[in-house]
Amino acid sequence: MARGLRKGLTSYGDEGFALFLRKAFIKAMGYSDDALDRPIVGITNTYSDYNPCHGNAPALVEAVKRGVMLAGAMPMVFPTISIHESFAHPTSMFLRNLMAMDTEEMIRAQPMDAVVVIGGCDKTLPAQIMAAASVDLPTVVVPVGPMVVGHHRGEVLGACTDCRRLWSAHRAGEIDEVEIETVNGRLAPSVGTCMVMGTASTMACITETMGLSLPMSATIPAPHAERLRLAEASGKVAAKLAVEGGPRPSDLLTPKAFRNAMVVMQAIGGSTNGIVHLAAIAGRTPHRFALQTLDEIGREVPVLVDLKPSGAHYMEHFHHAGGVPRLLAQLGDLVDLDAPTVTGATLREVVATAEDVPGQDVIRPRSAPIKAEGSMVVLHGNLAPGGAVLKQAAATERLLQHTGRAVVFDSVIDMAARIDDPDLEVTADDVLVLRNTGPKGAPGMPEAGYLPIPKKLGRQGVKDMVRISDARMSGTAFGTIVLHITPESAIGGPLALVRSGDMIRLDVAGRSIDLLVDEDELARRRADLPAGPVRPVPERGYARLYAQTVLQADEGCDFDFMVRKPDEAS
């Protein structure tokens, strides 16, 4: 098998000429024959001026290059697209699959014996891992790391749980314009991903648990020197993989690894977005992600990590308490510690070296959990025959059993236009319903599921209501919010049948979400639904590809033609 510069030669019909030309052009950059004869480690670069979360990526690239060269291999840096949650229109989720395709094709197209992928903000890590799983080239994942905490009026702040909380207070008239602007400059005091257990942190913890990144990679703060040392060590591991040819993603992304990821996702109070991404990653392997398995695990696995939005602390505190290795030690027999990692060690060997920090209260023992059950539950019922999810760890306990009157919004635009209307007929006991916000309906399944509390209720002191949608919500958000209702309303799912005034029953203990309308009436409403798609299919480009091929939330919102068949070779 060809290695290094000889791998994947350009098709000229003459392999000797193809290698000759490749070497001639790369020598224009000053490389010697000695350098060009080495194994090659590709290094992705997701940095852009639009991605402040990846602001430390250039420094991480240099550290990885240093590690690769110290281990005797040749680093080659290449770019992929960069997407950021708050800068991408219409939503970063819409572009995740594009980034996965871009990353996959660039890994396939260019000569490299191993690859280091550097990502962080929400959709970038899953996109890169989806690509790595499809290509199955030895891969090391380096997360950019969480930012450090901010401070305001003696209070510790974190993006973006506290940005949501304080913005809600501003909407309710509790914080004036001057103070909210001051807060705006203090919420994100450094580069890096959100310092709470949002989607980026959730995916970093999952990645470390599945053995795709080095120990402690999920939690080291982005500005810390330790993050650079980890990047250097990752480069050394990648150089070793380039020579030895493995382990590959297919060696690591096994059924036991996916189960371990689900256990950790439940134990950390993880983001519901992690469910969609884990399903998409599994879809690139011969294995499959089952919502029912996640729910079963949640009944057994307690929440042990005391981080916002489910708890009180932040990612840097999780790190100083021992990070994922210490969490795995506390989980004990709930995880399969014989699962391998990219370093060649098993999780058992990682756990054996986990730091035991006296007096820390961020990572709890199983005997004293934050929550007795896991972070997330899976609901079914006549509103969600394909399933829906709720993050019970961040919900209001009294609302976990609730029956209320539906107040329906047909789109994000409709919600924005009416949610603060003083004449909106709504009470704190009602159920806010948002539809046409799923993968196809929005498009892109935006993080619109965190419907704002109507301003007139916020001013009365209402902090939470039951909210239901086929959208997603940020992992940094909190509240009694039912998400990912499948099938989505835009393709005729039951959410399309709900009318304002209908009664909806949420029963988290019973794992159900139901519309209390008789079947005959629902049949009449279904017959009245308009034929064809809610949104016209775009005429061209990526938007057309997305609309025609995106799957539902329970299948990870990947494209149908990208999912690997169980017996399909990579």
Secondary structure, 3 states (H helix, E strand, C coil): CCCHHHCCCCCCCCHHHHHHHHHHHHHHHCCCHHHHCCCEEEEEECCCCCCHHHCCHHHHHHHHHHHHHHCCCEEEEEECCCCCCCCCCCCHHHHHHHHHHHHHHHHHHCCCCEEEEEECCCCHHHHHHHHHHHHCCCEEEEECCECCCEEECCEEECCCHHHHHHHHHHHCCCCCHHHHHHHHCCCCCCCCECCCCCHHHHHHHHHHHCCCCCCCCCCCCCCCHHHHHHHHHHHHHHHHHHHHCCCCHHHHCCHHHHHHHHHHHHHCCCCCHHHHHHHHHHHCCCCCCCHHHHHHHHHHCCECECECCCCCECHHHHHHCCHHHHHHHHHHHHCCCCCECCCCCEHHHHHHCCCCCCCCCCECCCCCCCECCCCEEEEEECCEEEEEEEEHHHCCHHHCEEEEEEEEECCHHHHHHHCCCCCCCCCCCCEEEECCCCCCCCCCCCCCCCCCCCHHHHCCCCCCCEEEECCCCCCCCCCCEEEEEECCHHHCCHHHHCCCCCEEEEECCCCEEEECCCHHHHHHHHHHCCCCCCCCCCCCHHHHHHHHHECCHHHCCCEHHHCCCCCCCC
